[in-house]
Amino acid sequence: MKHTYFYRTMGWKASGIYYDEEGGASALAGEVQVIRREDKWSLQGFMEVLTEQPTRFTNIYTISPTSSNMTLRWESSNPELGTLTGTFEIVGDSIISTYRSKDGVYSGTETLIQIDEKTYYNVGISFRNGIRMSSWTADLTAREDA
């Protein structure tokens, strides 16, 4: 099975659980749009924590291939965290991302596990100065119009 996330222009919906720094759980929802071009592509989306006053996290990624077909390099503009840089590593049915902010304050890791062509399971964790800031689990499903 070939990966469809990043490698096809399509939209995805996310639903899952967001955990704050103290482990408190809240529902989350989100959307991602992947736009694929030959030498560079983008991923734009948001994750919204569905609390009484919802909080929305947005990211705009620019993704570029590297000399290895198993590694993609990315840079993201995040209004709360600043510029983040990282890689996506393809490992079998998984896509593993590690990242760090330009100032070194924020870092994290995220894993996408492919269930089938239209479904991924996502788990991630973010740190501020090496201390857990948030984590999440989510199901990503290709949008019907994708």
C-alpha positions as CSV (number, residue, x, y, z in Angstrom):
1,M,0.0,0.0,0.0
2,K,1.4,3.4,-1.0
3,H,1.1,6.4,1.2
4,T,-1.6,8.8,0.1
5,Y,-1.0,11.5,2.8
6,F,1.3,14.2,1.2
7,Y,1.6,12.2,-2.1
8,R,-1.8,13.1,-3.5
9,T,-3.6,16.4,-3.6
10,M,-6.6,15.8,-1.3
11,G,-8.3,17.0,1.9
12,W,-8.5,15.3,5.2
13,K,-10.8,15.6,8.3
14,A,-9.5,14.9,11.8
15,S,-11.3,13.9,15.0
16,G,-9.8,12.8,18.2
17,I,-8.7,13.8,21.7
18,Y,-6.4,16.6,22.8
19,Y,-4.5,16.4,26.1
20,D,-3.2,19.6,27.8
21,E,0.0,19.8,29.9
22,E,-1.8,18.3,32.9
23,G,-3.4,15.4,31.0
24,G,-6.9,17.0,30.8
25,A,-8.7,15.6,27.7
26,S,-10.9,17.5,25.3
27,A,-12.4,16.5,21.9
28,L,-10.6,17.9,18.9
29,A,-11.6,18.4,15.2
30,G,-9.5,19.6,12.3
31,E,-9.0,19.7,8.6
32,V,-6.0,19.5,6.3
33,Q,-5.6,20.2,2.6
34,V,-2.6,18.8,0.8
35,I,-1.6,20.5,-2.4
36,R,1.0,18.5,-4.4
37,R,3.3,20.0,-6.9
38,E,6.3,18.3,-8.7
39,D,9.2,19.8,-6.7
40,K,7.4,21.3,-3.6
41,W,4.0,21.0,-2.0
42,S,2.0,22.5,0.8
43,L,-0.1,21.3,3.7
44,Q,-2.5,23.8,5.2
45,G,-4.8,23.0,8.1
46,F,-6.0,23.5,11.6
47,M,-6.8,21.6,14.8
48,E,-9.5,22.9,17.0
49,V,-9.8,21.9,20.7
50,L,-13.5,21.7,21.4
51,T,-13.7,23.3,24.9
52,E,-16.3,25.8,26.1
53,Q,-14.2,28.5,24.3
54,P,-12.6,26.5,21.4
55,T,-9.0,27.1,20.7
56,R,-7.8,26.8,17.1
57,F,-4.2,25.9,16.1
58,T,-3.2,26.6,12.5
59,N,-0.2,25.6,10.4
60,I,0.9,26.2,6.9
61,Y,3.6,23.7,5.8
62,T,5.9,23.9,2.8
63,I,7.2,20.4,2.1
64,S,10.2,19.6,-0.1
65,P,11.8,16.3,-1.2
66,T,15.3,15.4,-0.3
67,S,18.0,13.2,-1.9
68,S,16.3,10.3,0.0
69,N,12.9,9.2,-1.2
70,M,12.2,8.2,2.4
71,T,12.7,11.7,3.8
72,L,10.8,14.9,3.2
73,R,11.9,18.3,4.7
74,W,9.3,20.8,5.9
75,E,9.0,24.3,7.3
76,S,5.8,25.6,9.0
77,S,4.5,29.0,9.9
78,N,2.6,28.7,13.2
79,P,1.1,31.9,14.7
80,E,1.6,30.7,18.3
81,L,5.0,28.9,18.0
82,G,6.7,30.8,15.2
83,T,8.6,29.1,12.4
84,L,9.0,25.3,12.9
85,T,11.4,23.1,10.8
86,G,11.4,19.3,10.6
87,T,11.3,16.2,8.6
88,F,8.8,13.5,7.6
89,E,10.4,10.1,7.6
90,I,8.7,7.3,5.8
91,V,8.9,4.0,7.7
92,G,6.7,1.2,6.3
93,D,3.1,2.1,7.1
94,S,4.1,5.1,9.2
95,I,5.2,8.7,8.6
96,I,7.2,10.0,11.5
97,S,7.8,13.8,12.0
98,T,10.2,15.5,14.3
99,Y,10.4,19.3,14.6
100,R,11.9,22.2,16.5
101,S,11.2,25.9,16.5
102,K,14.0,28.3,15.2
103,D,14.6,29.6,18.7
104,G,14.7,26.0,20.1
105,V,11.9,26.6,22.6
106,Y,9.4,24.3,21.0
107,S,9.9,20.8,19.8
108,G,7.9,17.7,19.2
109,T,7.1,14.5,17.3
110,E,4.1,13.2,15.4
111,T,3.3,9.8,13.8
112,L,0.8,9.0,11.1
113,I,0.0,5.3,10.7
114,Q,-1.7,4.3,7.5
115,I,-4.8,2.2,8.0
116,D,-5.9,2.2,4.4
117,E,-5.8,4.7,1.4
118,K,-8.3,7.0,3.0
119,T,-7.5,6.6,6.7
120,Y,-4.6,7.4,9.0
121,Y,-4.2,7.2,12.8
122,N,-2.2,10.2,14.2
123,V,-0.5,10.6,17.6
124,G,1.7,13.5,18.6
125,I,3.3,15.4,21.5
126,S,4.7,18.9,21.8
127,F,7.2,20.3,24.2
128,R,8.1,23.8,25.5
129,N,11.7,23.9,26.8
130,G,11.7,20.1,27.0
131,I,8.5,19.9,29.1
132,R,5.3,18.4,27.8
133,M,3.0,21.1,26.6
134,S,0.3,19.0,24.8
135,S,-0.4,15.7,23.1
136,W,-3.1,14.3,20.9
137,T,-4.6,11.2,19.2
138,A,-6.7,11.5,16.1
139,D,-8.2,9.7,13.2
140,L,-7.6,11.3,9.7
141,T,-10.1,10.4,7.0
142,A,-10.0,11.6,3.4
143,R,-12.8,13.9,2.7
144,E,-15.6,12.6,0.4
145,D,-14.9,15.3,-2.1
146,A,-11.2,14.4,-2.2
